[in-house]
Structures are given as structure tokens and as C-alpha cells.
Amino acid sequence: MSTVLVVNSGSSSFKYQLIDMDTEQMLATGLVERIGEASGRSVHTIPWDAVPSVERSNAPQTTERILPIPDHTAGFRVMLEAFETHGPSLSRHPLGAVGHRVVHGGKRFFEATVVTNLVKINIEELAELAPLHNPANLQGIEAAQRAFPDVPHVAVFDTAFHQTLPPAAYSYAIDAKLAAKHRLRKYGFHGTSHKFVSEEAAKFLYRPLGELNQIVLHLGNGASVSAIEGGRSVETSMGLTPLEGLVMGTRSGDLDPAVLIHLHRRAGMSFDDLDTLLNRKSGILGMAGVGDMRDLQERSDAGDEVAAAAFDVYTHRIKGYIGNYMAQLGRVDVISFTAGVGENSPEVRAAALSGLEAFGIRLSDERNEERSRDPRRISTDDSEVDVLVVPTNEELEIARQTLAVL
């Protein structure tokens, strides 16, 4: 039971990690993509420091294959071939379980759950709340079950951690009967990341999780922020879908709903057009023409005023949520930045916290500029609020929850 395979499945790809839960070391990681296209791609990587020398082949640390991969079942066969050919051997590291990321669990799933036929039916029914994610997650589960029929499979839901939100936080101020009929409420996402980072922050500070009030900022291409009181999520920025909240790479975040009505009436945009606009053509991409924060900062540093304005909008929204959640919590002990942008952009961190010194938040310029893959403090020694950078590890969190539920 000590080895867990973690699977994160999309509609035309899936990522995987093999983790030894005795040491919590990653034994292998990989990506199978372009499923269903004429030419698929498989990448398999082994960190040599985690694998005994007797199990290492003469192959490179990272191997790549280009070949037809007609469906997810074929993709899992390609993955198994990579393990067999390049290691680590699944006979030496027999699987105890497979953990699956599932984006939307609605209010039915509040913890990791062993996959049964009824669970799969529920995941399929919840697809109306996450049409781009849940069907793909279910495809991955069923393909993995065919590949590993004798191993328990566990679904870990992005929304589960936020099931502790109080009604005042998750309710939308619309007709109550309509909201109940169509399950309209805030669910929140990135739950595995927010849970992992909040627990790692408590470990880093050598303080009990139960006594900390925390704000966690998960800033990647998708971005969300949560208020965590004693280890429980009490507020979060994403809502019914992952569209609400912060400005993201291609998503708008918070928006006056009347904008959609106006665009439908005046610009003749259909509902599909509006969906594409807000999810794929907005955010920093919509404002500045680039969807990657690194490109945005490079253009801003070069004097591009449009890019600089987009950066300001992005960080202004983050600062507003920090202030909101400080008020909701009443007292904040620690603020943690995580994910691609949060871990790697000192400029975003500095701009998001600029001017908050009166609230006991004092950033160290020198510490903020440091680069490291380890959790670290970036606030000054006299800061009343500890500001941390905590690298997230959603795969490890999924593996931990998978093992725990079994």
C-alpha cells in the first residue's frame, strides 16, 4: 500500500506521478498528450536520486515517444510500457492505490472517496457544473481501472476542502428556490493545493494548524485565494465554476454580470461566445495579448504601458482579496504564496503586498528576491504577519488523501 499512482486526466491528455508514500518521494512523473490526434506524445521522467541504482536503465532520465494514441486506454498502455522499459519497475514498487484528481464534487463529496459505480454516476451528473473537466476526469478513471483492475481507485475532489464554507460565504444573493433547484452556490477550487500549503506553512512555522488564521494565494494560470481558519476553509475566491475571483491567465475573474447582458444585446454575442470570451480570451491575455505572467512582466519592464496596466489590474485584485479576507478572519497570522506565479514572481508578491504595512505586513526585499524550491519566509523579522512562499504539491496531497481514505 506504500506506492500510489496519481492521475490528473484531461480530455486529450493526462499527467501522472508515482509516489513512494513511505518516504513521500516521487519515483516517476509523466505526461501523455495529444490523445485522439494523428500523432500523440508521451514523456516519462525518472528522478535518479529517488530510484536505487539497480533499477536504473541506460536510458536518459527523460524519455519521449511520438506515436498514435487513439484514446485514454491506449494512453495508459503507453504509460505502462514506459514503466516497464525505463523504470521504476512496478513489480518492485507494486501499486497500493491510484488517486485521481476530480475537479467538481458539488456538495455531495466533502472528502476523498473510493471510486464505485455510484461515485462515477455522481461525477458524470456533476459534469454540468464542470463540463470541461469532470467528463475528462471520468475518462481517466475508467481507463485507469482497465489498466489496474485489482487496485483500489480513489477520487480526490478540488472542491472538497471548501465544503466547510459557511452559508454566508457560499450563498449567492439570488432567488433562493432557483439557486436550490440548479445548485447555484460557491464551491471553490484548488482545494488540494490550499489544504497542502496551509498544512506545510504550519509545519514550517512549528505552530499547530488549529491555532493559525491563514490566507493562501494560489497564483498560476488559474488563480484563487482562500481564508483558512484553524485548518478549515471559511472563504475562497472561485465560485460555482473556476471563473470567479482573481484575474487569471485567460480568465476574467470577477465581473459585473450586466457586462454579459450588455454584450449579448449590443454586440450580438451568443452564450457560447461569452463563455469563450471569459474563459479563454480574457484575463491578462485579453488585456495585454499575452497569457503568461513572465511574458507580461518582460513587456512591462521594457516600457510597454498596456502590459504595465494589465499587471496593475492583476495585482490590484489580489490586494483587494487580501484586505477582504483579513477583515473576514479578524486576525491573520500567515500569508502564503504558491503555484507558478506565486512561487516565482517577486514582482507580483511585492506589488500585491505594497502599502499593507499598517496591517502588520512587512516584506523583506532581499528575502523576496531569493530563489528556492523549499518553503521560505519573505517577511521581515519584525513583521506581525509571517509571509511565506510555499511550493505546492497537489500530487502528493492527492496521494496522502488516497492513502488516508484506504
SVG drawing of the C-alpha trace seen along z (x, -y; Angstrom):
<svg xmlns="http://www.w3.org/2000/svg" viewBox="-38 -53 61 61">
<polyline fill="none" stroke="black" stroke-width="0.4" points="0.0,0.0 3.0,-2.3 3.1,-3.2 0.4,-5.4 -0.1,-6.4 -1.6,-9.9 -3.5,-10.7 -4.7,-14.1 -6.7,-13.5 -7.8,-16.0 -9.9,-15.5 -6.9,-14.9 -4.1,-14.3 -3.2,-13.0 -0.4,-13.6 0.8,-11.1 3.2,-10.6 4.3,-7.5 5.0,-8.3 6.5,-6.2 4.4,-7.0 6.9,-5.7 9.3,-8.4 6.9,-10.7 9.4,-10.7 8.4,-10.9 9.7,-7.9 8.5,-8.9 6.4,-11.5 5.0,-11.7 2.6,-13.2 0.6,-11.6 -0.9,-14.1 -2.5,-14.7 -4.8,-11.7 -7.0,-11.2 -4.8,-13.1 -2.8,-11.7 0.4,-11.9 0.4,-11.5 3.2,-12.2 4.5,-10.5 7.1,-11.9 8.4,-9.8 10.8,-11.2 12.7,-9.5 14.5,-11.4 17.6,-9.3 18.1,-10.4 14.8,-8.7 15.5,-5.3 18.0,-2.7 20.8,-2.2 19.8,1.4 16.5,0.2 18.1,-2.4 18.3,-1.6 20.8,-3.0 18.0,-5.3 18.1,-9.0 16.4,-10.5 13.7,-11.8 12.4,-9.8 9.9,-10.9 7.9,-8.9 5.8,-10.2 3.2,-7.6 -0.6,-7.3 -2.6,-7.3 -6.2,-6.9 -7.8,-7.0 -7.1,-7.1 -7.0,-3.4 -4.2,-3.3 -2.5,-6.2 -2.3,-4.0 -0.8,-1.2 1.9,-3.7 2.5,-4.7 2.8,-1.1 5.3,-0.5 7.4,-3.4 7.5,-2.0 8.4,1.4 11.1,0.2 12.6,-2.7 11.5,-2.1 11.0,-2.2 9.6,1.3 6.0,1.6 6.8,5.2 9.4,3.7 7.0,0.9 3.6,2.6 0.7,0.1 -1.3,-0.2 -3.8,-2.5 -4.5,-5.0 -5.5,-8.5 -7.5,-10.6 -8.0,-14.4 -11.6,-15.3 -12.4,-18.9 -16.0,-19.2 -17.6,-17.2 -20.5,-19.6 -21.8,-19.4 -22.0,-15.6 -18.3,-14.9 -16.6,-16.5 -13.6,-14.2 -11.6,-11.7 -13.8,-8.8 -13.2,-5.3 -14.5,-5.0 -17.5,-2.9 -20.1,-2.7 -22.3,-5.1 -19.4,-7.5 -18.8,-7.5 -22.5,-8.2 -22.3,-11.2 -19.2,-12.5 -20.9,-12.3 -24.0,-14.1 -21.9,-16.9 -20.4,-17.4 -23.0,-20.2 -21.1,-22.2 -17.7,-21.5 -18.3,-20.4 -14.6,-20.9 -13.3,-18.9 -15.5,-16.2 -16.1,-14.2 -12.3,-14.1 -11.6,-13.2 -14.1,-10.3 -12.4,-9.1 -9.1,-8.9 -10.7,-7.0 -12.3,-4.4 -9.1,-3.9 -7.0,-3.6 -9.5,-1.0 -9.0,1.1 -5.2,0.8 -5.2,1.6 -8.4,3.6 -7.2,5.1 -6.1,1.9 -8.4,-0.5 -9.1,-3.8 -9.8,-7.0 -11.3,-10.3 -9.9,-13.4 -12.1,-16.5 -10.8,-20.1 -14.0,-21.3 -13.9,-19.1 -11.6,-21.3 -14.1,-24.2 -17.1,-22.2 -16.5,-23.9 -17.5,-27.3 -20.4,-28.8 -23.6,-29.7 -22.8,-33.4 -19.7,-32.7 -21.1,-30.2 -24.6,-31.7 -25.4,-33.8 -28.0,-36.6 -30.4,-35.4 -33.8,-33.7 -33.4,-31.0 -35.6,-28.4 -33.9,-28.9 -30.5,-28.6 -31.5,-25.4 -33.1,-23.8 -30.0,-24.5 -27.3,-24.0 -26.1,-27.6 -23.6,-28.4 -19.9,-28.9 -18.0,-25.7 -14.4,-26.8 -11.5,-25.0 -7.7,-24.3 -8.7,-22.7 -5.9,-20.2 -3.3,-23.0 -4.9,-25.2 -5.0,-22.3 -1.4,-21.2 0.1,-24.7 -1.8,-25.7 -0.5,-22.5 3.0,-23.0 3.0,-26.6 2.1,-25.4 4.9,-22.8 7.4,-25.5 6.4,-27.8 6.4,-25.0 2.9,-26.0 -0.3,-24.0 -2.5,-24.2 -5.5,-24.7 -4.3,-28.0 -3.5,-29.7 -5.5,-32.1 -4.1,-31.9 -4.5,-33.4 -3.3,-31.2 -2.7,-32.7 -2.6,-30.0 -1.4,-32.1 -0.9,-30.1 -2.6,-30.3 -5.6,-29.6 -5.6,-31.6 -7.5,-31.6 -7.2,-32.8 -8.6,-31.2 -9.1,-32.3 -8.3,-29.3 -9.2,-29.4 -7.7,-26.7 -7.2,-24.4 -10.8,-25.0 -11.6,-26.9 -14.0,-29.7 -13.9,-31.8 -12.5,-31.4 -12.5,-33.4 -13.6,-30.8 -17.3,-30.1 -19.8,-27.9 -17.0,-27.5 -13.3,-28.4 -14.1,-31.6 -15.0,-33.8 -12.4,-35.7 -8.9,-36.8 -7.6,-37.9 -6.0,-34.8 -4.0,-34.0 -7.1,-33.8 -10.0,-34.1 -11.6,-37.4 -12.3,-36.7 -14.9,-39.0 -17.1,-40.9 -20.3,-42.8 -22.9,-40.3 -24.6,-43.1 -21.5,-43.1 -22.7,-39.8 -26.2,-41.1 -24.8,-44.2 -22.6,-42.2 -25.4,-39.9 -27.8,-42.7 -25.4,-45.3 -22.7,-43.1 -24.9,-40.2 -22.7,-37.7 -24.1,-34.3 -23.8,-32.4 -21.1,-30.3 -19.3,-33.4 -19.5,-34.8 -18.2,-31.6 -15.2,-31.6 -14.6,-35.3 -14.5,-35.0 -12.7,-31.7 -10.2,-31.7 -9.8,-35.3 -9.8,-37.4 -7.5,-37.9 -4.0,-39.2 -4.3,-37.7 -7.4,-39.8 -5.9,-42.9 -2.3,-42.7 -2.3,-39.9 -0.1,-37.5 -1.3,-34.9 1.9,-34.1 3.0,-36.3 6.7,-36.0 5.9,-37.5 3.7,-40.2 6.5,-41.3 9.1,-41.2 7.0,-43.6 6.1,-45.8 9.8,-46.1 10.6,-47.1 8.2,-50.0 5.0,-48.6 2.3,-50.7 -0.5,-48.2 1.4,-45.3 2.1,-47.5 -1.6,-48.4 -2.6,-44.7 0.0,-43.9 -1.5,-46.6 -5.1,-45.2 -3.8,-41.7 -2.1,-42.7 -4.8,-45.2 -7.3,-42.4 -5.0,-40.2 -4.5,-43.1 -8.3,-43.6 -8.9,-40.0 -6.2,-40.0 -7.9,-43.0 -11.3,-41.3 -10.1,-38.1 -8.2,-39.9 -11.5,-41.5 -13.3,-38.2 -10.7,-36.4 -10.3,-39.3 -6.7,-38.3 -4.1,-36.9 -1.0,-35.0 0.4,-34.0 0.0,-34.7 1.4,-32.1 2.1,-32.5 2.2,-29.3 1.9,-27.9 3.8,-29.1 3.4,-32.8 3.2,-32.9 6.4,-30.9 8.4,-32.5 7.4,-36.2 8.9,-38.5 7.4,-41.4 3.8,-40.1 4.4,-39.4 5.8,-42.8 3.0,-44.6 0.3,-42.6 1.5,-43.5 2.6,-47.0 1.0,-49.6 -0.2,-47.0 2.5,-47.8 -0.2,-49.4 -1.8,-45.9 1.4,-44.4 2.6,-43.1 6.3,-44.0 8.1,-42.4 11.8,-41.9 13.1,-43.0 16.2,-40.7 14.3,-37.6 11.6,-38.2 14.2,-38.1 15.7,-34.8 15.0,-31.7 14.4,-28.3 12.3,-25.2 11.9,-25.0 9.3,-26.8 10.8,-30.1 9.9,-33.3 10.0,-36.5 8.7,-38.9 11.0,-40.9 11.8,-39.6 9.6,-42.3 6.6,-41.7 3.5,-40.9 2.2,-38.6 4.5,-35.9 4.7,-36.0 5.8,-32.7 6.5,-31.2 5.4,-27.5 5.8,-25.4 2.6,-23.4 2.5,-19.7 -1.0,-18.8 0.0,-15.3 1.5,-14.5 -1.6,-15.8 -3.8,-13.6 -1.6,-10.6 -1.9,-11.5 -5.6,-11.7 -5.8,-8.5 -3.8,-6.6 -5.8,-8.1 -9.2,-7.1 -8.0,-3.5"/>
</svg>
